[in-house]
Amino acid sequence: MRTYGLISQTRIRRIREQGYTHHTDLQISNLAFGNRFAYILCSSLLTIALVTTSIPGLLIMLLVATFGFILPYHPFDYIYNYMLAKAMGKPKIPPRSEQLKFACTIASIWIATTIYLFFDGFMIAGYTMGAMLLIIAYLVSYLDFCIPSIIYKFLFLRKQKTSQNFK
């Protein structure tokens, strides 16, 4: 396995927010592209489904997001781990963290709501919901900034730290 230079400390911090808390800076740097792979693919496919107002395309993305919180890995991580990682000389992505499963749960609900809006003819509302989801997806795809991971940390991990401080 080749090692690459370190990515910026900002990106490392943002990736740690996604649950990679027990990895070194070098390990995170080597995992950075693989971590983004699923998000880039999801946001690209979601863009196509939204622009074409394709309910079947959105249903496929709903399934992908749902399997993202059910399976230990995101569905596109299997493609990366078993097809691309070795060819690119990069490490496999570890199983997804609770933060990222939470993000897939939110995405599933959001996509289902968007499907409902399109199906019932609420086109402006559907496009608005879809556009907001795309913004969040592109933030994590290209800046490693995962808003659902930050929400998860605020809701669940902060309480754990606070309760541990009182023991």
C-alpha positions, -999 to 999 in steps of 0.1 A, spaced: 0 0 0 14 34 -10 11 63 14 3 98 2 10 132 17 -12 144 45 -43 162 36 -50 195 53 -57 196 91 -91 211 83 -100 180 61 -86 156 87 -108 173 114 -139 171 92 -133 134 85 -128 127 122 -162 143 127 -176 115 105 -164 89 130 -128 82 121 -117 91 157 -92 62 162 -72 68 130 -39 86 126 -36 117 104 -18 96 78 -44 68 79 -72 94 74 -52 110 46 -50 76 29 -87 69 34 -99 104 23 -107 96 -14 -123 62 -5 -144 80 22 -156 105 -4 -162 79 -32 -197 69 -20 -208 105 -15 -196 116 -49 -214 87 -66 -245 93 -45 -246 130 -51 -240 125 -89 -268 99 -92 -291 120 -71 -285 150 -93 -295 131 -124 -326 117 -107 -336 152 -95 -329 170 -127 -349 144 -147 -376 142 -119 -371 105 -121 -391 87 -94 -375 53 -103 -341 70 -100 -350 85 -66 -363 51 -55 -329 35 -64 -312 63 -43 -336 56 -15 -326 19 -15 -289 29 -16 -294 52 14 -314 27 33 -288 0 28 -263 26 39 -276 24 74 -285 -13 74 -253 -27 61 -219 -24 78 -206 -6 47 -223 19 24 -233 0 -8 -208 20 -28 -180 11 -4 -182 -25 -16 -175 -12 -51 -146 9 -38 -132 -18 -15 -133 -47 -39 -127 -30 -72 -109 3 -68 -89 3 -36 -64 -24 -47 -61 -10 -82 -54 25 -68 -30 12 -41 -52 26 -14 -66 10 18 -101 -3 20 -127 18 38 -135 4 73 -171 -2 83 -191 30 85 -195 48 118 -227 55 136 -225 91 124 -225 80 88 -253 56 94 -272 85 109 -265 105 78 -279 77 56 -310 75 78 -316 113 73 -309 109 36 -335 81 34 -362 101 50 -353 131 29 -354 112 -4 -387 95 6 -402 129 13 -389 142 -21 -404 112 -38 -438 118 -21 -437 155 -31 -429 147 -68 -455 119 -69 -483 141 -55 -474 169 -80 -458 193 -55 -430 200 -79 -416 232 -64 -415 217 -30 -399 185 -44 -372 205 -62 -366 226 -31 -362 195 -9 -340 179 -35 -318 210 -39 -313 212 -1 -303 175 0 -279 181 -29 -262 210 -11 -256 188 19 -244 159 -3 -220 181 -22 -206 196 10 -195 162 22 -185 150 -13 -161 179 -20 -153 195 13 -157 165 37 -181 187 57 -209 164 69 -237 183 85 -256 151 97 -223 139 115 -222 172 133 -259 169 143 -252 133 155 -223 144 176 -244 172 191 -273 149 199 -256 117 210 -219 121 216 -220 153 236 -243 136 262 -219 107 265 -190 130 272 -211 149 298 -223 118 316 -187 104 316 -174 136 332 -198 131 362 -186 95 369 
